[in-house]
Amino acid sequence: MAKEGFLAEGRLGGDLTGWFDVHSLLDMRKLFLTALAVVTPFFAADLASTPPMGWNSWNKFADKVDDKTIREIADAMVSSGMKDAGYVYVNIDDTWEGDRDAQGNIQPNAKFPDMKALADYVHSKGLKIGIYSSPGPKTCAGFEGSYQHEAQDAKTWAAWGIDYLKYDWCSADKVYQPSEMQAVYKKMRDALKTTGRPIVFSLCQYGWQDVWTWGASVGGNLWRTTGDIQDNWKSMSIIGFDKQTGHEQYAGPGHWNDPDMLEIGNGGMSRTEYTVHLSLWAMLAAPLLAGNDVRSMSDETRDILTNKEVIAIDQDPLGQQGRRVSKDGATEVWVKPLANGDLAVALFNRSDQMADVTAYWPVLGIDGKHKVRDLWRHASAGTVRDGYSADVPQHGVVMLRIAR
Ligand code: GLA
């Protein structure tokens, strides 16, 4: 429960991981983006100007994905309100690939009789469609990759009407040296560019070689920062809380750190834990790719995934990735500056019991009285001086928007 009018008692509890000066951070970010624009010939800020949102088949369906499922998912994205909430990409992950024809053109396998017709169907719903491949000879699931067919595959996908490519390293290790990785990704970036079709380029190589430092320069609109997420609290929280630190400066409009797809609604976490999952991904300005069966999701799952106030934090046009500003045992306070000067603030409790968590204004770089809104209660949390304190349930979050 929120304690309004909280007064700091003169002692800032816990290990403050750094005083946070929003303005110098914004200046640093401007400098970084200017430098990046100079060194990056293909700086795709027009594509993915906010973190991509949509759905991907892998987490729920793995190899059990086919044309019928994708059509039904597209229907459900519209009828469930997911599309209205901003989820537009319907992405087919691994296992769609068939053999190449005599001219070397990639064919879908029997599960996908006509990719062009499928893309047309998805587009007819006002959605976009994504696909998956590997720079290696085989994908992670052992299907045909794009090795030595890069330009040809890009052309094929563009002709089908594909809007998004996830390009997964997998067997590329067998044919390339690690030192060639950037050139290999650039090669596909160039192939996609040559098609003339705007195609979001998603790098998937598990965060190797500090990809966040060069992902944008090879044309990546997003890049995975870790290995695969699993549908449990430990996996989600380690990836989200512990593995993203230090990457903040590399994210911005057109190029995002990707802590992997959402597991919300897949059954391995509690409602409260899934609430943390969406809140944390929003604070991280992460791509939001739902990974559940949206055809049959519960109201509870839909309400989490479509919380427009939390999504607005993720999609804020400033594109500043949030960061932890204080930590006290298993509780953490995170902040994300927003385009209109407001701050998104999340009070996280990673412990196994209820905890009192406080965001002290000086730690957020503000002072005086501020209007606070609770983004999960969809209600005002009052006008508060000095700091905001709340009881946060175990494995839970209180997420706030603080007006400036
Ligand atoms: C890798 C990726 C996953 C998924 C599978 C498909 O493990 O990291 O996200 O695409 O391959 O085989």
Boltz pocket constraint, residues with backbone or C-beta under 6 A from the ligand:
constraints:
  - pocket:
      binder: B
      contacts: [[A, 58], [A, 93], [A, 94], [A, 139], [A, 140], [A, 141], [A, 168], [A, 204], [A, 227], [A, 228]]
      max_distance: 6.0
